[in-house]
Structures are given as structure tokens and as C-alpha cells.
Amino acid sequence: MRRQMHDDMVAATEASRGLGLEAEIDALVAATLRHHLRNPELAHALEIIEERLPLDDDTAVLKQNMARLVVAALERNGIPDAPAVAFDLIAIGHGLADAAISGGERNFDHLHRRIRRAVLGYLGAN
């Protein structure tokens, strides 16, 4: 499931590269939510387990690569201190998604808009 999310993020990055910050953020948010759409209960359960157990090497590498995709998108769009900003944005997105899904949210279009708004607000881009 994590590999699929990574692959979705790579595809989103390639499709939105050069279209500007908002387009790249929008594509990445949609890609990260896609794995929740496939199986919301399983995705949520795996997120909880990953928080409590040490990551296996493959999962750790995938998570690092996904973070690098976010850093690269920010750098392409001239965002200073991209690694720290990427960390914050990932935390914002993860926190919102986890809380919403834990609360029973299944309207992923609505959740996507909420995360997008929070991320762009943090960046001062909205």
C-alpha cells in the first residue's frame, strides 16, 4: 500500500512539474489521499501501526523518498528552507487526514480541499 502511494506521488510530480506551486501541491495532496480511497479502514490501521512499531527498511526508504518528492516540489517553486517546510506540510496533511478519517470522514474530495487549503495557507499561497 505504501509503495502504491509512493508511485502515485511520483506520477503526480511528473504530471504537475512546471505548472506552479498550487498545481504541484494539489497533485501531491490528491496522490497521498488516493491510498485512503482504495481501502480507508486498512490505510488507517496501517498508519496507526506505523506510528507504534519501528519501520522496516523498505518502508523507511519509501517514506524518505516521498518526503524528497515534496522537498523537490517546494525547491522548484522557490520555497526557502524546503526540507523544514516539507516536514511541516507532511505533518499538517497527515494530522488532518488522520483526524478526519478517524472521525469517519469518507468524502475525500472535501478532505482534499481542506488539506489543500491548510497547506497553501501555511505557504501563504492562498
Backbone as a printed PyTorch tensor [residue, N CA C, xyz], in Angstrom:
tensor([[[  0.8210,  -1.1860,   0.0000],
         [  0.0000,   0.0000,   0.0000],
         [  0.8750,   1.2650,   0.0000]],

        [[  1.9520,   1.2560,   0.7790],
         [  2.8560,   2.4060,   0.8220],
         [  3.5540,   2.5760,  -0.5240]],

        [[  3.9230,   1.4820,  -1.1610],
         [  4.5630,   1.5370,  -2.4830],
         [  3.6140,   2.1940,  -3.4910]],

        [[  2.3430,   1.8470,  -3.4120],
         [  1.3550,   2.4190,  -4.3280],
         [  1.2390,   3.9360,  -4.1100]],

        [[  1.2540,   4.3680,  -2.8470],
         [  1.1930,   5.7970,  -2.5670],
         [  2.4430,   6.4950,  -3.1160]],

        [[  3.5980,   5.8860,  -2.9290],
         [  4.8370,   6.4400,  -3.4790],
         [  4.7240,   6.5890,  -4.9970]],

        [[  4.2620,   5.5430,  -5.6530],
         [  4.1400,   5.5780,  -7.1110],
         [  3.1340,   6.6360,  -7.5630]],

        [[  2.0360,   6.7960,  -6.8090],
         [  1.0650,   7.8490,  -7.1170],
         [  1.6950,   9.2340,  -6.9770]],

        [[  2.5390,   9.3960,  -5.9590],
         [  3.1990,  10.6850,  -5.7660],
         [  4.1990,  10.9770,  -6.8760]],

        [[  4.9310,   9.9600,  -7.3140],
         [  5.8730,  10.1390,  -8.4210],
         [  5.1100,  10.5660,  -9.6720]],

        [[  4.0130,   9.8750,  -9.9710],
         [  3.2080,  10.2130, -11.1510],
         [  2.6410,  11.6310, -11.0350]],

        [[  2.1770,  12.0070,  -9.8380],
         [  1.6300,  13.3500,  -9.6350],
         [  2.7010,  14.4110,  -9.8500]],

        [[  3.9000,  14.1360,  -9.3440],
         [  5.0130,  15.0720,  -9.5030],
         [  5.3550,  15.2550, -10.9730]],

        [[  5.4280,  14.1530, -11.6970],
         [  5.7620,  14.2330, -13.1200],
         [  4.6840,  14.9670, -13.9100]],

        [[  3.4160,  14.7200, -13.5650],
         [  2.3090,  15.3400, -14.3010],
         [  2.1830,  16.8390, -14.0180]],

        [[  2.5740,  17.2680, -12.8020],
         [  2.3500,  18.6680, -12.4320],
         [  3.6180,  19.5220, -12.4550]],

        [[  4.7540,  18.8970, -12.7170],
         [  6.0230,  19.6420, -12.7240],
         [  5.9440,  20.8120, -13.7060]],

        [[  6.3410,  21.9720, -13.2070],
         [  6.3750,  23.1610, -14.0600],
         [  5.0490,  23.9020, -14.1490]],

        [[  4.0090,  23.4030, -13.4850],
         [  2.6980,  24.0510, -13.5550],
         [  2.4670,  25.0400, -12.4140]],

        [[  3.4560,  25.1830, -11.5500],
         [  3.3450,  26.1260, -10.4410],
         [  3.0830,  25.4320,  -9.1210]],

        [[  3.3060,  26.1880,  -8.0600],
         [  3.2230,  25.6550,  -6.7080],
         [  1.8470,  25.0670,  -6.3940]],

        [[  0.7870,  25.8080,  -6.6680],
         [ -0.5440,  25.3210,  -6.3260],
         [ -0.8790,  24.0300,  -7.0500]],

        [[ -0.5170,  23.9300,  -8.3210],
         [ -0.8000,  22.7070,  -9.0840],
         [ -0.0130,  21.5280,  -8.5380]],

        [[  1.2470,  21.7610,  -8.1830],
         [  2.0610,  20.6650,  -7.6520],
         [  1.5510,  20.2180,  -6.2860]],

        [[  1.1970,  21.1680,  -5.4300],
         [  0.6490,  20.8250,  -4.1120],
         [ -0.6610,  20.0670,  -4.2790]],

        [[ -1.5200,  20.5590,  -5.1460],
         [ -2.8080,  19.9150,  -5.3890],
         [ -2.6220,  18.4700,  -5.8350]],

        [[ -1.7010,  18.2520,  -6.7490],
         [ -1.4510,  16.9030,  -7.2650],
         [ -0.8860,  15.9900,  -6.1820]],

        [[  0.0270,  16.5040,  -5.3600],
         [  0.6080,  15.6900,  -4.2990],
         [ -0.4160,  15.3500,  -3.2160]],

        [[ -1.2570,  16.3130,  -2.8490],
         [ -2.2980,  16.0350,  -1.8540],
         [ -3.2410,  14.9620,  -2.3780]],

        [[ -3.6630,  15.0890,  -3.6280],
         [ -4.5560,  14.0810,  -4.2150],
         [ -3.8960,  12.7030,  -4.2230]],

        [[ -2.6200,  12.6630,  -4.5600],
         [ -1.9110,  11.3810,  -4.6170],
         [ -1.8170,  10.7270,  -3.2460]],

        [[ -1.5530,  11.5290,  -2.2180],
         [ -1.4170,  10.9440,  -0.8830],
         [ -2.7520,  10.4680,  -0.3350]],

        [[ -3.8210,  11.0860,  -0.7560],
         [ -5.1400,  10.6450,  -0.2850],
         [ -5.6590,   9.4280,  -1.0460]],

        [[ -5.1160,   9.1970,  -2.2290],
         [ -5.6050,   8.0980,  -3.0550],
         [ -5.5440,   6.7480,  -2.3480]],

        [[ -4.4920,   6.5250,  -1.5560],
         [ -4.3970,   5.2270,  -0.8820],
         [ -5.4990,   5.0650,   0.1640]],

        [[ -5.9870,   6.1570,   0.7230],
         [ -7.1270,   6.0780,   1.6440],
         [ -8.4040,   5.7260,   0.8970]],

        [[ -8.5270,   6.2060,  -0.3120],
         [ -9.7020,   5.8940,  -1.1230],
         [ -9.7920,   4.4100,  -1.4510]],

        [[ -8.6490,   3.8000,  -1.6770],
         [ -8.6380,   2.3860,  -2.0750],
         [ -9.1720,   1.4810,  -0.9810]],

        [[ -8.7820,   1.7580,   0.2520],
         [ -9.2350,   0.9470,   1.3830],
         [ -9.0580,   1.7780,   2.6540]],

        [[-10.0440,   2.6250,   2.9750],
         [ -9.8910,   3.5630,   4.0840],
         [ -9.5760,   2.8930,   5.4270]],

        [[-10.2410,   1.8100,   5.7240],
         [-10.0280,   1.1610,   7.0140],
         [ -8.6180,   0.5780,   7.1170]],

        [[ -8.1720,  -0.0890,   6.0660],
         [ -6.8330,  -0.6660,   6.0730],
         [ -5.7720,   0.4360,   6.1260]],

        [[ -5.9540,   1.4750,   5.3430],
         [ -4.9850,   2.5790,   5.3430],
         [ -4.8740,   3.1880,   6.7370]],

        [[ -5.9970,   3.3970,   7.3800],
         [ -5.9870,   3.9760,   8.7210],
         [ -5.3040,   3.0350,   9.7170]],

        [[ -5.6140,   1.7590,   9.6450],
         [ -4.9930,   0.7760,  10.5450],
         [ -3.4790,   0.7450,  10.3490]],

        [[ -3.0300,   0.7850,   9.1030],
         [ -1.5900,   0.7710,   8.8350],
         [ -0.9060,   2.0280,   9.3510]],

        [[ -1.5690,   3.1610,   9.2420],
         [ -0.9990,   4.4110,   9.7680],
         [ -0.7840,   4.2910,  11.2760]],

        [[ -1.7510,   3.7330,  11.9790],
         [ -1.6430,   3.5720,  13.4360],
         [ -0.4970,   2.6310,  13.7810]],

        [[ -0.4130,   1.5220,  13.0660],
         [  0.6460,   0.5440,  13.3190],
         [  2.0170,   1.1540,  13.0580]],

        [[  2.1490,   1.9170,  11.9670],
         [  3.4410,   2.5350,  11.6400],
         [  3.8980,   3.5170,  12.7090]],

        [[  2.9540,   4.1470,  13.4000],
         [  3.3210,   5.0790,  14.4610],
         [  3.8730,   4.3500,  15.6790]],

        [[  3.4670,   3.1230,  15.8820],
         [  3.8170,   2.3980,  17.1090],
         [  4.9800,   1.4320,  16.9580]],

        [[  5.2080,   0.9680,  15.7510],
         [  6.2630,  -0.0190,  15.5240],
         [  7.3940,   0.5970,  14.7200]],

        [[  8.6020,   0.0860,  14.8860],
         [  9.6950,   0.5730,  14.0400],
         [  9.4290,   0.2060,  12.5740]],

        [[  9.8000,   1.1150,  11.6920],
         [  9.5960,   0.8760,  10.2640],
         [ 10.6120,  -0.1400,   9.7530]],

        [[ 10.1510,  -1.0230,   8.8740],
         [ 11.1080,  -1.8930,   8.2010],
         [ 11.8960,  -1.0340,   7.2130]],

        [[ 13.0180,  -1.5540,   6.7590],
         [ 13.9100,  -0.7650,   5.8980],
         [ 13.2190,  -0.2840,   4.6270]],

        [[ 12.4380,  -1.1490,   3.9820],
         [ 11.7610,  -0.7630,   2.7380],
         [ 10.7810,   0.3820,   2.9680]],

        [[ 10.0050,   0.3000,   4.0420],
         [  9.0350,   1.3520,   4.3300],
         [  9.7340,   2.6570,   4.6750]],

        [[ 10.8150,   2.5720,   5.4260],
         [ 11.5720,   3.7810,   5.7780],
         [ 12.1110,   4.4670,   4.5290]],

        [[ 12.6220,   3.6980,   3.5980],
         [ 13.1480,   4.2650,   2.3410],
         [ 12.0220,   4.9020,   1.5420]],

        [[ 10.8730,   4.2360,   1.4570],
         [  9.7330,   4.8080,   0.7270],
         [  9.3040,   6.1350,   1.3430]],

        [[  9.2150,   6.1850,   2.6620],
         [  8.8060,   7.4210,   3.3260],
         [  9.8240,   8.5390,   3.0830]],

        [[ 11.1110,   8.2080,   3.1000],
         [ 12.1420,   9.2060,   2.8090],
         [ 12.0110,   9.7060,   1.3720]],

        [[ 11.7730,   8.7900,   0.4460],
         [ 11.6220,   9.1820,  -0.9610],
         [ 10.3860,  10.0520,  -1.1700]],

        [[  9.3010,   9.7460,  -0.4630],
         [  8.0960,  10.5720,  -0.5840],
         [  8.3600,  11.9710,  -0.0360]],

        [[  9.0770,  12.0640,   1.0660],
         [  9.4210,  13.3780,   1.6100],
         [ 10.3050,  14.1520,   0.6270]],

        [[ 11.2330,  13.4520,  -0.0220],
         [ 12.1010,  14.1070,  -1.0180],
         [ 11.2940,  14.6660,  -2.1850]],

        [[ 10.2260,  13.9810,  -2.5690],
         [  9.3640,  14.4930,  -3.6470],
         [  8.7420,  15.8290,  -3.2430]],

        [[  8.3130,  15.9330,  -1.9980],
         [  7.7280,  17.1820,  -1.5100],
         [  8.7920,  18.2750,  -1.4550]],

        [[  9.9670,  17.9360,  -0.9430],
         [ 11.0710,  18.9050,  -0.8830],
         [ 11.3930,  19.4100,  -2.2890]],

        [[ 11.4950,  18.5160,  -3.2370],
         [ 11.8320,  18.9030,  -4.6160],
         [ 10.7730,  19.8320,  -5.2080]],

        [[  9.5090,  19.5500,  -4.9590],
         [  8.4360,  20.4150,  -5.4700],
         [  8.5490,  21.8100,  -4.8710]],

        [[  8.8430,  21.8750,  -3.5870],
         [  8.9960,  23.1780,  -2.9330],
         [ 10.2070,  23.9260,  -3.4820]],

        [[ 11.3200,  23.2230,  -3.6400],
         [ 12.5270,  23.8690,  -4.1800],
         [ 12.3000,  24.3770,  -5.5950]],

        [[ 11.6090,  23.5910,  -6.4170],
         [ 11.3260,  24.0330,  -7.7950],
         [ 10.5330,  25.3290,  -7.8130]],

        [[  9.7670,  25.5350,  -6.7560],
         [  8.9000,  26.7130,  -6.7040],
         [  9.4510,  27.8090,  -5.7990]],

        [[ 10.7570,  27.7050,  -5.4880],
         [ 11.4400,  28.7780,  -4.7840],
         [ 11.0850,  28.9370,  -3.3180]],

        [[ 10.6080,  27.8820,  -2.6780],
         [ 10.2730,  27.9610,  -1.2560],
         [ 11.5600,  27.8090,  -0.4400]],

        [[ 11.8920,  28.8080,   0.3740],
         [ 13.1080,  28.7010,   1.1830],
         [ 12.9600,  27.6400,   2.2790]],

        [[ 14.0930,  27.0820,   2.7000],
         [ 14.1400,  26.0730,   3.7620],
         [ 13.1950,  24.9050,   3.4620]],

        [[ 13.2460,  24.4410,   2.2280],
         [ 12.3110,  23.4210,   1.7390],
         [ 12.2530,  22.1660,   2.6110]],

        [[ 13.3630,  21.6320,   3.1290],
         [ 13.2450,  20.4230,   3.9590],
         [ 12.3980,  20.6300,   5.2140]],

        [[ 12.5850,  21.7570,   5.8970],
         [ 11.7920,  22.0260,   7.0990],
         [ 10.3330,  22.2940,   6.7480]],

        [[ 10.1080,  23.0280,   5.6770],
         [  8.7430,  23.3180,   5.2420],
         [  8.0450,  22.0220,   4.8240]],

        [[  8.7520,  21.1540,   4.1080],
         [  8.1700,  19.8720,   3.7010],
         [  7.7690,  19.0530,   4.9220]],

        [[  8.6340,  19.0330,   5.9320],
         [  8.3190,  18.3140,   7.1680],
         [  7.0200,  18.8440,   7.7660]],

        [[  6.8890,  20.1600,   7.8460],
         [  5.6850,  20.7720,   8.4070],
         [  4.4490,  20.4350,   7.5700]],

        [[  4.5790,  20.5350,   6.2580],
         [  3.4380,  20.2750,   5.3830],
         [  2.9830,  18.8250,   5.4690]],

        [[  3.9400,  17.9170,   5.5320],
         [  3.5940,  16.4980,   5.6610],
         [  2.8680,  16.2710,   6.9860]],

        [[  3.3550,  16.9070,   8.0530],
         [  2.7070,  16.7690,   9.3610],
         [  1.2840,  17.3360,   9.3360]],

        [[  1.1120,  18.4780,   8.7040],
         [ -0.2180,  19.0820,   8.5920],
         [ -1.1610,  18.1420,   7.8440]],

        [[ -0.7210,  17.6760,   6.6810],
         [ -1.5580,  16.7820,   5.8760],
         [ -1.8740,  15.4900,   6.5970]],

        [[ -0.8600,  14.9060,   7.2140],
         [ -1.0470,  13.6460,   7.9320],
         [ -2.0000,  13.8400,   9.1010]],

        [[ -1.8070,  14.9150,   9.8550],
         [ -2.6650,  15.1780,  11.0060],
         [ -4.1110,  15.3940,  10.6170]],

        [[ -4.3430,  16.1930,   9.5990],
         [ -5.7120,  16.4360,   9.1430],
         [ -6.3550,  15.1610,   8.6140]],

        [[ -5.6200,  14.4300,   7.7900],
         [ -6.1710,  13.2000,   7.2200],
         [ -6.4750,  12.1850,   8.3070]],

        [[ -5.5420,  12.0000,   9.2270],
         [ -5.7320,  11.0120,  10.2820],
         [ -6.9280,  11.3670,  11.1510]],

        [[ -7.0220,  12.6240,  11.5610],
         [ -8.1450,  13.0440,  12.4050],
         [ -9.4760,  12.8990,  11.6760]],

        [[ -9.5150,  13.3070,  10.4180],
         [-10.7620,  13.2360,   9.6600],
         [-11.1840,  11.7860,   9.4350]],

        [[-10.2560,  10.9490,   9.0620],
         [-10.5850,   9.5560,   8.7870],
         [-10.9660,   8.8360,  10.0790]],

        [[-10.2690,   9.1460,  11.1740],
         [-10.6390,   8.5800,  12.4800],
         [-12.0550,   8.9870,  12.8630]],

        [[-12.4340,  10.1760,  12.4660],
         [-13.7750,  10.6820,  12.7510],
         [-14.8390,  10.2120,  11.7840]],

        [[-14.4510,   9.3530,  10.8400],
         [-15.4340,   8.7850,   9.9140],
         [-15.5560,   9.4930,   8.5790]],

        [[-14.7050,  10.4560,   8.3090],
         [-14.7550,  11.1800,   7.0310],
         [-14.5530,  10.2240,   5.8710]],

        [[-15.4480,  10.2520,   4.9300],
         [-15.3140,   9.4270,   3.7290],
         [-15.5040,  10.2510,   2.4520]],

        [[-15.7100,  11.5630,   2.6210],
         [-15.8150,  12.4580,   1.4780],
         [-14.4100,  12.9740,   1.1910]],

        [[-13.6990,  12.2450,   0.3300],
         [-12.2980,  12.5550,   0.1130],
         [-12.0940,  13.8110,  -0.7270]],

        [[-13.0850,  14.1960,  -1.5200],
         [-12.9750,  15.4720,  -2.2280],
         [-12.9740,  16.6150,  -1.2160]],

        [[-13.8460,  16.5230,  -0.2410],
         [-13.9110,  17.5440,   0.8030],
         [-12.6200,  17.5580,   1.6180]],

        [[-12.1420,  16.3920,   1.9920],
         [-10.8930,  16.2960,   2.7500],
         [ -9.7170,  16.8520,   1.9410]],

        [[ -9.6940,  16.5460,   0.6650],
         [ -8.6350,  17.0650,  -0.2110],
         [ -8.6430,  18.5940,  -0.2060]],

        [[ -9.8180,  19.1860,  -0.3300],
         [ -9.9110,  20.6520,  -0.3230],
         [ -9.4420,  21.2320,   1.0070]],

        [[ -9.7810,  20.5740,   2.1090],
         [ -9.3830,  21.0660,   3.4330],
         [ -7.8620,  20.9990,   3.6110]],

        [[ -7.2640,  19.8950,   3.2110],
         [ -5.8080,  19.7700,   3.3370],
         [ -5.1150,  20.7620,   2.4120]],

        [[ -5.6150,  20.8660,   1.2040],
         [ -5.0350,  21.8140,   0.2430],
         [ -5.0710,  23.2350,   0.8000]],

        [[ -6.2080,  23.6170,   1.3590],
         [ -6.3650,  24.9590,   1.9310],
         [ -5.3810,  25.1770,   3.0860]],

        [[ -5.2200,  24.1690,   3.9520],
         [ -4.2890,  24.2930,   5.0830],
         [ -2.8550,  24.4260,   4.6030]],

        [[ -2.4770,  23.6100,   3.6310],
         [ -1.0980,  23.6130,   3.1180],
         [ -0.8060,  24.9370,   2.4080]],

        [[ -1.7100,  25.3570,   1.5470],
         [ -1.4830,  26.6150,   0.8360],
         [ -1.5200,  27.7990,   1.7880]],

        [[ -2.3580,  27.7270,   2.8140],
         [ -2.3830,  28.7800,   3.8340],
         [ -1.0580,  28.8560,   4.5670]],

        [[ -0.5020,  27.7170,   4.9230],
         [  0.7960,  27.6780,   5.5850],
         [  1.8580,  28.3310,   4.6900]],

        [[  1.7730,  28.0610,   3.4010],
         [  2.7470,  28.6050,   2.4570],
         [  2.4550,  30.0690,   2.0950]],

        [[  1.3100,  30.5660,   2.5350],
         [  0.9220,  31.9390,   2.1880],
         [  0.5550,  32.0740,   0.7240]],

        [[  0.0930,  30.9590,   0.1240],
         [ -0.1710,  30.9460,  -1.3160],
         [ -1.6460,  31.0500,  -1.6520]],

        [[ -2.5160,  31.1980,  -0.6430],
         [ -3.9400,  31.2750,  -0.9970],
         [ -4.5170,  32.6310,  -0.7210]]])
